[in-house]
Amino acid sequence: MGIILWILRSLASAALGIAIFVAFLVFLVAYIVSSQLLNPQFYSRALTEQDAYNRVYDDVLLDSGHQLLAQYYLGDRDLVTYRELVQVARQVAPPEYLQQQTEGAIEGATDYLSGKDEGLESYLDAGPVLDKVKPALLELLDHKIDALPLWVPDPAKPQQLQLLEFSAAVQTFFSDLAEGRIPKAVPDVRVVPGPLRGAAFDGFMAELTSGQGLDPHVALALRLAAPDLRREFVAGNSYATAKLAVRAAAGVIIDDAIAAARARLDSQSRLDLADLASRTEIAPGKTWLDQLQEVRQRLAVLPVIRWAALAVVALAVLLMGLVHLPRPVPALGWPGLTLLLTGGVCLGAGQLASQAGTRTLGHLMDSWVEQAAGVPPSVADLVGDVLRALIHDAARSAIGPSLVLMLCGILLLALALVLFLIKRRRTSY
């Protein structure tokens, strides 16, 4: 009878031990999802640790689809180089701004998925950036004009021929501006004698703005700027005249690009990510917002799963103790050993999962770069580094609960040892 009882107790302990392990594993998964994956700090910390916001400008933008970004701002013009455009982007939207907007968008998404907010409210506030784009670009263009050489006709030629060449140089200068190009040189207006400059300017401007080759919006901008242009031209200020002309012509191009960008924003100059998600399909008839709603519904049961798993662990420990009664030492020792082993295995498994996940991620990233044509290495590196940081942090979050479980097991084993020593001492007497 004693052997049968021992076998039954052993089988019951093994079954309850498996239940404890599985329940605690389920608890860990639910705990990691709720405390990490639904915590905005989880993502913000990984992005900050990997210096993602600086790397966007230092690596990614200098290595990826720069033509798309250039076309977005300047409509396929080459008034500025792409590297200069990136510098302007960093000036108007510094890394601190990117961090603020990204963290706000992440918080809105996680609050929605976790059930804190009933609706998805996630925005990117583009208004302050767009307000600074034009002044920053115009300041850059001023510096580029200052760096241009001054064009002067051959002084040995007759004055009449010099004036004709100057007229052609002015036409070329404004044609380049109208086509979105920085001119190669600034015509020296001092070639025109002072008394003739006013009439010469009026003739140049009338011929230029009435021609068919000039964009109507650029022509209108030059006519509106004509009084200031004329004043500087008559005064013989070549570079000041050139800067005003560039500001007038380029301002039209920049205004058109900014207007196109603002058309995608809401009334408060924000990009509504929720609206974008509701209009972007990931499958026929299914949008990103639909997908997020499904995920939200599934995550709603996380608290129930977490507490139910803990309840199973506690109940299984209690039953394991009851199975070994009336012997107090096994009643405490078996649950203690089970908790210690379960916590230790989960702790080790978490570290192994982190290493295995990192290796698997590396293979997946390599495969992604090979299969997705045009993915720049800097983008793959940044995405990979951030994902590796997320995997590492998620695995590390399992350490706390595992150590607590191991500590509970050690306490039960210690108590069992104390009872065993007390019983042994009594028996010796």
DACORZI-V215048 format. One record per residue. N is the residue number from 0. OMEGA is omega in whole degrees, -180 to 180 (* if undefined). Layout:
# DACORZI-V215048
n = {N & N}
omega = {OMEGA & OMEGA}
This chain:
# DACORZI-V215048
n = {0 & 1 & 2 & 3 & 4 & 5 & 6 & 7 & 8 & 9 & 10 & 11 & 12 & 13 & 14 & 15 & 16 & 17 & 18 & 19 & 20 & 21 & 22 & 23 & 24 & 25 & 26 & 27 & 28 & 29 & 30 & 31 & 32 & 33 & 34 & 35 & 36 & 37 & 38 & 39 & 40 & 41 & 42 & 43 & 44 & 45 & 46 & 47 & 48 & 49 & 50 & 51 & 52 & 53 & 54 & 55 & 56 & 57 & 58 & 59 & 60 & 61 & 62 & 63 & 64 & 65 & 66 & 67 & 68 & 69 & 70 & 71 & 72 & 73 & 74 & 75 & 76 & 77 & 78 & 79 & 80 & 81 & 82 & 83 & 84 & 85 & 86 & 87 & 88 & 89 & 90 & 91 & 92 & 93 & 94 & 95 & 96 & 97 & 98 & 99 & 100 & 101 & 102 & 103 & 104 & 105 & 106 & 107 & 108 & 109 & 110 & 111 & 112 & 113 & 114 & 115 & 116 & 117 & 118 & 119 & 120 & 121 & 122 & 123 & 124 & 125 & 126 & 127 & 128 & 129 & 130 & 131 & 132 & 133 & 134 & 135 & 136 & 137 & 138 & 139 & 140 & 141 & 142 & 143 & 144 & 145 & 146 & 147 & 148 & 149 & 150 & 151 & 152 & 153 & 154 & 155 & 156 & 157 & 158 & 159 & 160 & 161 & 162 & 163 & 164 & 165 & 166 & 167 & 168 & 169 & 170 & 171 & 172 & 173 & 174 & 175 & 176 & 177 & 178 & 179 & 180 & 181 & 182 & 183 & 184 & 185 & 186 & 187 & 188 & 189 & 190 & 191 & 192 & 193 & 194 & 195 & 196 & 197 & 198 & 199 & 200 & 201 & 202 & 203 & 204 & 205 & 206 & 207 & 208 & 209 & 210 & 211 & 212 & 213 & 214 & 215 & 216 & 217 & 218 & 219 & 220 & 221 & 222 & 223 & 224 & 225 & 226 & 227 & 228 & 229 & 230 & 231 & 232 & 233 & 234 & 235 & 236 & 237 & 238 & 239 & 240 & 241 & 242 & 243 & 244 & 245 & 246 & 247 & 248 & 249 & 250 & 251 & 252 & 253 & 254 & 255 & 256 & 257 & 258 & 259 & 260 & 261 & 262 & 263 & 264 & 265 & 266 & 267 & 268 & 269 & 270 & 271 & 272 & 273 & 274 & 275 & 276 & 277 & 278 & 279 & 280 & 281 & 282 & 283 & 284 & 285 & 286 & 287 & 288 & 289 & 290 & 291 & 292 & 293 & 294 & 295 & 296 & 297 & 298 & 299 & 300 & 301 & 302 & 303 & 304 & 305 & 306 & 307 & 308 & 309 & 310 & 311 & 312 & 313 & 314 & 315 & 316 & 317 & 318 & 319 & 320 & 321 & 322 & 323 & 324 & 325 & 326 & 327 & 328 & 329 & 330 & 331 & 332 & 333 & 334 & 335 & 336 & 337 & 338 & 339 & 340 & 341 & 342 & 343 & 344 & 345 & 346 & 347 & 348 & 349 & 350 & 351 & 352 & 353 & 354 & 355 & 356 & 357 & 358 & 359 & 360 & 361 & 362 & 363 & 364 & 365 & 366 & 367 & 368 & 369 & 370 & 371 & 372 & 373 & 374 & 375 & 376 & 377 & 378 & 379 & 380 & 381 & 382 & 383 & 384 & 385 & 386 & 387 & 388 & 389 & 390 & 391 & 392 & 393 & 394 & 395 & 396 & 397 & 398 & 399 & 400 & 401 & 402 & 403 & 404 & 405 & 406 & 407 & 408 & 409 & 410 & 411 & 412 & 413 & 414 & 415 & 416 & 417 & 418 & 419 & 420 & 421 & 422 & 423 & 424 & 425 & 426 & 427 & 428}
omega = {180 & 180 & 179 & 179 & 179 & 179 & 180 & 179 & 180 & 179 & 179 & 179 & 179 & -180 & 179 & 177 & 177 & 179 & 179 & -179 & -178 & -179 & 180 & 177 & 176 & 177 & -179 & 180 & 179 & 180 & -179 & -180 & -176 & -176 & -178 & -174 & 177 & 179 & -178 & 179 & 179 & -179 & -179 & -180 & -180 & 179 & 180 & -179 & -179 & 178 & -172 & -173 & 174 & -179 & 175 & -179 & -175 & -175 & -169 & -176 & 178 & -176 & -175 & -170 & -176 & -180 & 178 & -180 & 179 & 179 & -180 & -178 & -169 & 174 & 177 & 174 & 178 & 175 & 177 & 175 & -179 & 179 & 177 & 179 & 177 & 178 & 177 & 178 & 179 & -180 & -177 & 179 & -177 & -180 & 179 & 177 & 178 & -180 & -179 & -178 & -180 & -179 & 176 & 179 & 179 & 180 & 178 & -180 & -179 & 177 & 178 & -178 & -179 & 179 & 178 & 178 & -180 & 180 & 179 & 177 & -178 & -174 & 167 & -177 & -177 & -177 & -180 & 180 & -179 & 178 & -177 & -175 & -175 & 178 & -178 & 180 & 179 & 176 & 177 & -180 & 176 & 179 & 179 & 177 & 178 & -178 & -179 & 175 & 178 & -180 & 179 & 179 & 180 & -178 & 180 & -180 & 177 & -177 & 179 & 180 & 177 & -180 & 177 & 178 & 177 & 178 & 179 & 179 & 178 & 179 & 179 & -179 & -178 & 177 & 177 & 180 & -178 & -180 & 176 & 179 & 173 & 179 & -178 & -179 & 178 & 178 & -179 & -176 & 179 & 174 & 179 & 178 & -176 & -178 & -176 & -172 & -179 & 180 & 180 & 180 & -180 & 179 & 178 & -175 & 180 & -180 & -176 & -174 & 179 & -179 & -178 & -174 & -176 & 177 & -177 & -180 & 177 & 178 & 178 & 180 & 178 & 178 & 179 & 180 & -174 & 180 & 179 & 177 & -179 & -180 & -180 & 180 & -180 & -180 & 178 & -180 & -174 & -176 & 177 & 177 & -180 & -179 & 179 & 180 & 179 & 179 & -180 & -178 & -178 & -180 & 179 & -180 & -179 & 179 & 179 & 180 & 180 & 179 & 178 & 178 & -179 & -180 & 180 & -175 & 177 & -175 & 179 & 179 & 178 & 172 & -177 & -178 & 178 & 178 & 178 & 179 & -179 & -179 & -178 & -178 & 174 & 176 & 180 & 179 & -178 & -178 & 176 & 180 & 176 & 179 & 179 & 178 & 177 & 178 & 180 & -180 & 179 & -179 & -178 & -178 & -177 & 180 & 179 & -180 & -177 & -179 & 177 & 179 & 177 & 179 & 178 & 178 & -178 & -179 & 180 & 177 & 180 & 180 & 178 & 176 & -180 & -180 & -175 & 174 & 13 & -179 & -173 & -177 & 176 & -180 & 177 & -175 & -180 & 176 & 179 & 179 & 180 & 179 & 180 & -179 & 179 & 179 & -180 & 179 & 180 & 178 & 178 & 180 & 178 & 179 & 177 & 179 & 178 & 180 & 179 & 178 & 179 & 179 & 179 & 179 & 179 & 178 & 180 & 180 & 178 & 180 & 180 & -179 & -180 & -176 & -178 & -178 & 175 & 177 & -178 & 179 & -178 & 178 & 179 & 180 & -178 & 180 & -180 & 180 & -180 & 180 & 177 & 178 & 179 & 179 & -180 & -180 & 179 & 179 & -180 & -179 & 178 & -177 & -177 & 179 & 180 & 179 & 178 & 179 & 178 & 179 & 177 & 178 & 179 & 179 & 179 & 178 & 178 & 179 & 177 & 179 & 179 & 179 & 179 & 180 & 178 & -180 & -180 & 180 & 179 & -179 & -180 & 179 & *}
